[in-house]
Amino acid sequence: MVNLFFDGWAPLGRILLVGTLAYLALVLLLRASGKRTLAQMSSFDFVITVAIGATFGRILTARSVPLLEAVTAFTLLVTLQYLVSSLQIRSRRFSRAITAEPTLLLHRGQVLHQALRRERLTEKELEGAVRKHGLGSLTEATAVVLEADGSLSVISPGNTGDSAILPATDHG
């Protein structure tokens, strides 16, 4: 029968040693891969982050995973992330395929309900973003944009410029 509370000092020592070394290896790999790896996440970045977390968890808990295999897995995941981000920079087509486009949700105080439905957001979430920006109502906002990373950007009157960087208006 497996002991649920204590299985000896050796497994704990392994977790401490391998966990510390794997953590240091991961930090060095992420640092070497550049700031983009740690920036706001695209969907691919999110997948890589989850995979790295799952790999790290497995390293800590599975006695059968040697440190070199763990570092190899980390290296593969960070390299894939680096390659994808490099391709995004070099190829507009690839970038469009892998990165979501921003979506205009509110324009000149008018809620774009079709865009909200398509992005599965509620008007309450829109109101929350506007409040966080210090405005008291949706009609006070010039625009609200759902960014590619999932954040909501609020453009207030006086900060609109020529509106050239706003996504196309989706009336509906």
SERO-4910 file (N, C-alpha, C, O; in steps of 0.05 Angstrom, whole numbers):
BEGIN
 pado doro    nc1    nc2    nc3   cac1   cac2   cac3    cc1    cc2    cc3    oc1    oc2    oc3
  Met    A     17    -24      0      0      0      0     18     25      0     38     26     14
  Val    A     10     45    -15     24     70    -17     19     87      7     -4     90     16
  Asn    A     41     98     18     38    115     41     29    143     31     43    155     15
  Leu    A      7    153     41     -4    178     31      9    203     43      7    224     31
  Phe    A     23    200     65     33    223     79     64    226     78     74    248     76
  Phe    A     78    204     78    107    206     77    118    180     65    112    158     74
  Asp    A    135    183     44    145    160     30    176    160     32    189    148     15
  Gly    A    187    173     52    215    174     56    228    200     48    215    217     36
  Trp    A    253    204     56    267    229     52    277    231     23    280    253     12
  Ala    A    284    209     11    295    209    -17    276    223    -37    286    239    -52
  Pro    A    250    216    -38    233    230    -57    232    261    -51    230    276    -70
  Leu    A    232    268    -26    231    297    -20    257    311    -29    256    333    -39
  Gly    A    279    297    -24    305    308    -33    306    311    -63    316    331    -73
  Arg    A    296    291    -77    295    292   -106    278    315   -116    287    330   -134
  Ile    A    255    319   -104    238    342   -112    253    368   -108    252    385   -125
  Leu    A    265    371    -85    280    396    -79    303    400    -98    306    422   -108
  Leu    A    319    380   -103    342    383   -120    334    386   -150    342    405   -163
  Val    A    318    367   -160    310    369   -188    292    393   -193    295    406   -214
  Gly    A    274    399   -175    257    423   -178    273    448   -179    267    466   -196
  Thr    A    293    451   -162    310    475   -162    326    477   -188    327    498   -201
  Leu    A    338    455   -196    354    455   -221    336    460   -246    344    474   -264
  Ala    A    313    447   -246    295    451   -269    285    480   -270    283    492   -291
  Tyr    A    279    491   -247    270    519   -245    292    538   -256    287    555   -272
  Leu    A    317    533   -247    339    550   -256    343    547   -287    348    567   -300
  Ala    A    341    522   -297    344    518   -325    322    532   -341    327    544   -362
  Leu    A    297    531   -330    275    544   -344    278    575   -344    274    588   -364
  Val    A    287    586   -321    291    615   -320    313    623   -340    309    643   -354
  Leu    A    334    608   -341    356    614   -360    346    612   -389    353    629   -406
  Leu    A    331    592   -395    320    589   -423    301    612   -430    303    623   -452
  Leu    A    283    619   -411    265    641   -417    279    667   -419    272    684   -436
  Arg    A    300    671   -403    315    696   -405    330    697   -431    331    718   -444
  Ala    A    341    675   -440    356    674   -465    338    677   -489    346    687   -510
  Ser    A    313    669   -487    294    670   -509    284    698   -515    272    703   -536
  Gly    A    288    716   -496    280    744   -501    255    752   -487    240    736   -477
  Lys    A    250    778   -488    227    790   -474    200    781   -485    180    779   -471
  Arg    A    200    775   -511    175    767   -524    162    743   -511    138    740   -510
  Thr    A    179    725   -502    169    700   -489    152    707   -464    133    692   -458
  Leu    A    159    728   -451    146    735   -426    126    758   -429    114    767   -409
  Ala    A    122    768   -453    103    790   -458     75    780   -457     69    757   -451
  Gln    A     56    799   -462     28    791   -462     24    768   -482     36    768   -503
  Met    A      7    750   -474      6    724   -488    -14    723   -511    -37    733   -509
  Ser    A     -5    711   -533    -24    703   -554    -34    675   -547    -26    664   -526
  Ser    A    -51    664   -563    -61    637   -557    -38    617   -558    -38    598   -541
  Phe    A    -20    620   -576      3    602   -577     20    604   -553     29    584   -541
  Asp    A     25    629   -544     41    634   -520     28    621   -496     41    609   -478
  Phe    A      1    622   -495    -14    610   -473    -10    580   -473     -5    568   -452
  Val    A    -12    568   -496     -8    539   -498     20    531   -489     23    511   -474
  Ile    A     40    546   -497     67    540   -489     70    543   -459     83    526   -446
  Thr    A     58    563   -448     60    568   -419     47    545   -403     58    535   -384
  Val    A     24    536   -413     10    513   -400     28    488   -402     31    472   -383
  Ala    A     39    484   -426     56    460   -431     81    461   -413     89    440   -402
  Ile    A     93    484   -410    116    487   -392    108    481   -364    122    467   -349
  Gly    A     85    491   -355     76    486   -328     70    456   -323     77    446   -302
  Ala    A     58    444   -343     52    415   -340     78    399   -339     81    380   -324
  Thr    A     97    407   -356    123    393   -356    137    397   -329    148    378   -318
  Phe    A    137    421   -319    150    427   -293    136    410   -271    150    399   -254
  Gly    A    110    409   -271     96    393   -251    103    364   -253    106    350   -232
  Arg    A    105    354   -277    112    325   -281    140    320   -271    145    299   -258
  Ile    A    158    339   -276    186    335   -267    187    333   -236    202    317   -225
  Leu    A    171    350   -223    172    350   -194    160    325   -182    169    316   -160
  Thr    A    140    313   -195    125    291   -182    131    264   -193    126    244   -179
  Ala    A    143    262   -216    148    235   -228    178    229   -224    196    243   -234
  Arg    A    183    208   -210    210    199   -205    224    189   -230    249    189   -231
  Ser    A    209    182   -250    220    170   -274    229    191   -295    238    183   -316
  Val    A    227    216   -289    235    237   -309    262    248   -300    264    263   -281
  Pro    A    284    241   -315    310    252   -309    311    282   -315    297    292   -333
  Leu    A    329    296   -302    332    325   -305    339    332   -334    328    352   -345
  Leu    A    356    317   -347    364    323   -375    340    321   -394    337    338   -412
  Glu    A    322    302   -389    298    300   -406    280    325   -401    268    335   -419
  Ala    A    278    334   -376    262    357   -369    273    382   -383    258    398   -395
  Val    A    299    386   -382    311    409   -394    308    408   -424    303    428   -437
  Thr    A    309    384   -436    304    380   -465    276    388   -472    271    401   -492
  Ala    A    257    380   -455    228    387   -460    225    418   -458    211    430   -475
  Phe    A    237    430   -438    235    459   -435    248    473   -460    237    492   -471
  Thr    A    271    463   -468    285    474   -491    267    472   -516    266    491   -532
  Leu    A    255    449   -520    237    446   -543    214    466   -542    208    479   -563
  Leu    A    201    469   -520    178    487   -518    186    516   -522    173    531   -536
  Val    A    208    524   -510    217    552   -513    227    557   -542    222    578   -553
  Thr    A    240    537   -554    248    539   -582    224    542   -600    224    558   -619
  Leu    A    203    526   -596    179    528   -612    167    555   -609    158    567   -629
  Gln    A    166    566   -585    155    593   -581    171    613   -596    160    631   -608
  Tyr    A    198    611   -594    215    629   -608    211    628   -639    209    648   -652
  Leu    A    209    603   -649    205    600   -678    179    612   -687    177    625   -708
  Val    A    158    607   -672    131    617   -679    131    648   -679    121    661   -697
  Ser    A    143    659   -658    144    689   -656    161    700   -679    155    721   -689
  Ser    A    183    687   -687    199    696   -709    184    694   -735    185    713   -752
  Leu    A    169    673   -739    152    670   -763    130    692   -764    124    702   -785
  Gln    A    120    698   -740     99    720   -739    111    746   -749     97    762   -762
  Ile    A    136    751   -743    148    776   -751    154    776   -781    151    797   -794
  Arg    A    162    753   -791    171    751   -819    148    747   -839    151    754   -862
  Ser    A    126    736   -830    104    729   -849     78    740   -839     67    732   -818
  Arg    A     67    759   -854     41    771   -846     19    750   -847      1    750   -830
  Arg    A     20    732   -867      0    711   -870      1    692   -845    -20    686   -834
  Phe    A     25    684   -837     28    666   -814     18    681   -789      4    670   -772
  Ser    A     25    706   -786     17    722   -763    -14    724   -761    -25    721   -740
  Arg    A    -27    729   -784    -56    730   -784    -68    703   -776    -89    702   -763
  Ala    A    -55    681   -785    -66    654   -779    -63    648   -749    -80    633   -739
  Ile    A    -43    657   -736    -38    649   -709    -47    670   -688    -50    663   -665
  Thr    A    -50    695   -696    -57    716   -677    -85    727   -684    -91    733   -707
  Ala    A   -101    730   -663   -128    742   -667   -126    771   -674   -107    785   -664
  Glu    A   -144    781   -690   -146    809   -696   -161    824   -674   -179    812   -662
  Pro    A   -154    849   -668   -170    864   -649   -198    868   -660   -203    869   -684
  Thr    A   -217    870   -641   -245    874   -649   -257    899   -635   -254    902   -611
  Leu    A   -269    916   -651   -282    940   -641   -309    931   -628   -325    919   -642
  Leu    A   -313    937   -603   -337    929   -588   -356    953   -583   -380    949   -580
  Leu    A   -345    977   -582   -360   1001   -577   -348   1023   -594   -323   1026   -594
  His    A   -365   1038   -608   -354   1060   -624   -372   1084   -621   -396   1083   -625
  Arg    A   -359   1106   -613   -373   1132   -608   -396   1128   -589   -418   1140   -594
  Gly    A   -392   1113   -568   -413   1109   -547   -434   1088   -554   -451   1083   -538
  Gln    A   -433   1077   -578   -452   1057   -586   -441   1029   -584   -420   1023   -595
  Val    A   -455   1012   -570   -447    984   -567   -451    969   -593   -473    971   -605
  Leu    A   -431    954   -602   -434    938   -626   -441    910   -617   -424    893   -613
  His    A   -467    905   -615   -477    880   -603   -469    855   -618   -463    834   -606
  Gln    A   -468    857   -644   -460    834   -660   -431    826   -653   -425    802   -651
  Ala    A   -414    846   -651   -386    840   -644   -384    829   -616   -368    810   -611
  Leu    A   -400    839   -597   -400    828   -570   -408    799   -570   -396    782   -557
  Arg    A   -430    792   -585   -439    764   -586   -417    746   -599   -412    725   -589
  Arg    A   -405    756   -620   -385    740   -634   -361    734   -616   -349    713   -617
  Glu    A   -354    754   -599   -331    751   -581   -339    739   -554   -323    736   -536
  Arg    A   -365    733   -550   -376    721   -526   -371    738   -501   -362    729   -480
  Leu    A   -376    764   -504   -373    783   -482   -401    795   -476   -418    796   -493
  Thr    A   -404    804   -451   -429    817   -444   -425    847   -442   -403    858   -440
  Glu    A   -447    861   -442   -446    890   -439   -436    897   -411   -423    918   -408
  Lys    A   -441    880   -391   -431    885   -364   -400    885   -364   -388    901   -350
  Glu    A   -388    867   -380   -358    866   -381   -348    891   -395   -327    902   -387
  Leu    A   -362    901   -415   -355    926   -428   -357    949   -408   -339    966   -407
  Glu    A   -378    950   -393   -382    971   -372   -359    970   -352   -349    991   -343
  Gly    A   -351    946   -344   -329    943   -325   -303    955   -336   -289    969   -321
  Ala    A   -297    950   -361   -273    961   -373   -274    991   -374   -254   1005   -368
  Val    A   -298   1002   -380   -301   1031   -381   -298   1043   -354   -285   1064   -350
  Arg    A   -309   1030   -333   -306   1040   -306   -277   1040   -297   -267   1059   -285
  Lys    A   -263   1018   -303   -234   1016   -296   -218   1039   -309   -197   1047   -299
  His    A   -228   1049   -331   -214   1070   -345   -222   1098   -334   -212   1118   -342
  Gly    A   -240   1097   -314   -248   1122   -301   -271   1137   -313   -276   1160   -307
  Leu    A   -286   1123   -331   -309   1136   -343   -335   1126   -330   -335   1103   -320
  Gly    A   -355   1142   -330   -380   1135   -316   -401   1121   -332   -420   1111   -321
  Ser    A   -399   1121   -359   -418   1108   -375   -406   1100   -402   -386   1111   -410
  Leu    A   -420   1082   -416   -410   1074   -442   -410   1097   -462   -393   1098   -480
  Thr    A   -429   1115   -459   -431   1137   -478   -408   1156   -475   -403   1172   -494
  Glu    A   -394   1155   -453   -370   1172   -449   -346   1161   -464   -327   1176   -469
  Ala    A   -346   1136   -471   -323   1124   -485   -325   1128   -515   -347   1126   -527
  Thr    A   -303   1135   -527   -302   1137   -557   -302   1109   -569   -315   1104   -589
  Ala    A   -286   1092   -557   -284   1064   -568   -275   1045   -546   -261   1053   -527
  Val    A   -283   1020   -549   -272    998   -533   -264    976   -553   -279    969   -570
  Val    A   -239    967   -550   -228    947   -568   -220    922   -552   -206    924   -532
  Leu    A   -229    899   -562   -219    874   -551   -193    868   -565   -193    862   -589
  Glu    A   -171    868   -551   -145    865   -563   -139    835   -568   -153    818   -558
  Ala    A   -119    830   -584   -111    803   -591   -104    786   -566   -107    761   -567
  Asp    A    -94    799   -545    -87    784   -521   -110    781   -501   -107    770   -480
  Gly    A   -134    790   -509   -158    787   -493   -164    810   -474   -185    810   -461
  Ser    A   -146    830   -473   -151    853   -456   -170    873   -471   -173    872   -495
  Leu    A   -183    890   -455   -201    910   -466   -187    937   -464   -180    946   -443
  Ser    A   -184    951   -487   -173    978   -488   -196    998   -490   -213    994   -507
  Val    A   -195   1018   -474   -215   1039   -475   -203   1065   -485   -182   1074   -474
  Ile    A   -215   1076   -505   -206   1102   -516   -226   1123   -507   -250   1121   -513
  Ser    A   -216   1142   -493   -234   1163   -483   -232   1188   -501   -213   1191   -516
  Pro    A   -253   1204   -501   -253   1229   -517   -228   1245   -511   -219   1246   -488
  Gly    A   -217   1257   -531   -193   1273   -527   -168   1256   -531   -146   1267   -534
  Asn    A   -171   1230   -533   -148   1212   -537   -151   1196   -563   -137   1176   -567
  Thr    A   -169   1205   -581   -175   1190   -604   -156   1194   -628   -154   1177   -645
  Gly    A   -143   1217   -628   -126   1223   -651   -143   1222   -676   -166   1233   -677
  Asp    A   -133   1210   -697   -149   1208   -722   -163   1180   -724   -174   1174   -745
  Ser    A   -162   1164   -703   -174   1138   -701   -163   1118   -721   -176   1098   -727
  Ala    A   -140   1123   -732   -129   1106   -753   -122   1078   -744   -122   1060   -760
  Ile    A   -116   1075   -718   -109   1048   -709   -132   1032   -698   -128   1010   -688
  Leu    A   -157   1043   -699   -180   1028   -690   -187   1007   -711   -185   1012   -735
  Pro    A   -196    983   -702   -205    963   -722   -229    974   -736   -242    993   -727
  Ala    A   -235    962   -759   -258    970   -775   -284    968   -758   -286    949   -742
  Thr    A   -302    987   -762   -327    986   -747   -344    963   -757   -347    959   -781
  Asp    A   -356    948   -738   -373    925   -744   -401    933   -734   -408    927   -712
  His    A   -417    945   -751   -444    953   -743   -462    929   -742   -461    912   -760
  Gly    A   -479    928   -721   -497    905   -720   -510    903   -695   -526    884   -691
***
